Amino acid sequence: MNENFIREIYYYKSFYLDFFVTLNPDVKRKFNWTLKLIATIDRVPVKYFKHMGDTTGLFEVRVEVGSDIYRVFSFFDEGQLIILLNGFQKKSQKTPRNEIELAEKLKKQYFDEKSEK
């Protein structure tokens, strides 16, 4: 994998890190690998990073370990800056609406705080 970073990844507050510490070591390793992939390759396969339809520009970082599926919402700011938000373990086909609503709220909060600076 190319070590030249073309995207920067930023954790908004502690939402992602609070989620990350709850994961088992195999899932943590896979998230770290996936985030490095997203940061270093030009065209990231949708298997790992996918735009969420019916949102205001949210993307999901996608990780599968065995039969377990995990997602972390994110969005772009200033071109190649990716902001990570809330994460969850996906237990059904459909992404839980409350997780999407939380991500939308956090994204708005991020931009509101940024505009106040």
Wavefront OBJ file of the C-alpha trace (Angstrom):
o trace
v 0.000 0.000 0.000
v 1.292 3.449 -0.887
v 2.580 5.317 2.208
v 1.937 8.758 0.682
v -1.121 10.158 2.398
v -3.549 11.888 0.038
v -6.253 12.359 2.671
v -6.072 13.428 6.284
v -8.325 11.759 8.856
v -9.562 13.677 11.893
v -11.566 12.353 14.857
v -14.356 14.762 15.790
v -14.321 15.016 19.582
v -14.142 11.495 21.042
v -17.052 9.821 19.228
v -14.936 7.511 17.062
v -12.344 6.818 19.766
v -15.046 5.975 22.341
v -16.420 3.436 19.859
v -12.943 2.134 18.903
v -11.922 1.232 22.479
v -14.946 -1.086 22.786
v -13.833 -3.248 19.837
v -11.891 -6.485 19.987
v -8.275 -6.491 18.716
v -9.115 -8.048 15.312
v -11.747 -5.397 14.589
v -9.399 -2.610 15.749
v -6.696 -3.926 13.396
v -9.157 -4.007 10.497
v -10.340 -0.441 11.215
v -6.739 0.789 11.331
v -5.988 -0.975 8.031
v -9.161 0.409 6.415
v -8.468 3.987 7.548
v -4.919 3.740 6.200
v -6.328 2.487 2.894
v -8.765 5.419 2.742
v -5.957 7.871 3.529
v -3.480 6.529 0.972
v -5.196 5.307 -2.198
v -6.879 7.472 -4.797
v -9.937 5.326 -5.530
v -11.202 3.589 -2.419
v -13.448 0.569 -3.142
v -17.053 1.057 -1.944
v -16.572 -2.116 0.076
v -14.577 0.050 2.517
v -15.850 3.602 2.006
v -19.288 4.423 0.633
v -21.371 7.561 0.159
v -24.676 7.380 2.012
v -27.660 8.287 -0.135
v -30.383 10.506 1.352
v -27.885 12.327 3.600
v -26.077 15.660 3.488
v -22.804 14.195 2.262
v -22.217 11.473 4.830
v -19.970 8.534 4.029
v -19.561 5.306 5.933
v -16.310 3.526 6.661
v -17.175 -0.153 6.341
v -15.459 -3.018 8.175
v -16.332 -6.693 8.272
v -14.634 -9.211 10.536
v -16.046 -12.694 10.270
v -19.820 -12.312 10.282
v -19.682 -9.035 12.223
v -20.215 -5.735 10.383
v -19.171 -2.328 11.701
v -19.728 1.175 10.367
v -18.363 4.624 11.172
v -19.945 7.725 9.682
v -17.729 10.422 8.235
v -17.753 13.405 5.887
v -15.337 15.568 3.937
v -14.196 19.040 4.938
v -11.826 21.267 2.964
v -11.189 18.848 0.125
v -9.208 15.867 1.382
v -9.926 16.111 5.116
v -12.144 13.281 6.373
v -13.918 13.799 9.691
v -14.851 10.602 11.588
v -18.031 10.616 13.655
v -20.043 7.921 15.429
v -19.546 4.193 14.972
v -21.765 1.197 15.567
v -22.068 -2.523 14.951
v -24.530 -3.165 12.175
v -27.022 -5.897 13.041
v -29.510 -5.617 10.185
v -29.560 -4.918 6.436
v -30.782 -1.375 6.911
v -28.613 1.242 8.592
v -30.389 2.369 11.788
v -32.076 5.735 11.251
v -31.051 6.953 14.725
v -27.355 6.433 13.826
v -27.776 8.457 10.623
v -29.606 11.212 12.528
v -26.821 11.324 15.131
v -24.183 11.601 12.390
v -26.119 14.424 10.692
v -26.391 16.248 14.035
v -22.653 15.826 14.744
v -21.734 17.042 11.268
v -23.841 20.184 11.747
v -22.300 20.703 15.195
v -18.795 20.393 13.680
v -19.473 23.081 11.055
v -21.263 25.329 13.585
v -18.247 25.175 15.900
v -15.865 25.741 13.003
v -17.740 28.852 11.843
v -17.601 30.314 15.366
v -13.776 30.267 15.337
l 1 2 3 4 5 6 7 8 9 10 11 12 13 14 15 16 17 18 19 20 21 22 23 24 25 26 27 28 29 30 31 32 33 34 35 36 37 38 39 40 41 42 43 44 45 46 47 48 49 50 51 52 53 54 55 56 57 58 59 60 61 62 63 64 65 66 67 68 69 70 71 72 73 74 75 76 77 78 79 80 81 82 83 84 85 86 87 88 89 90 91 92 93 94 95 96 97 98 99 100 101 102 103 104 105 106 107 108 109 110 111 112 113 114 115 116 117
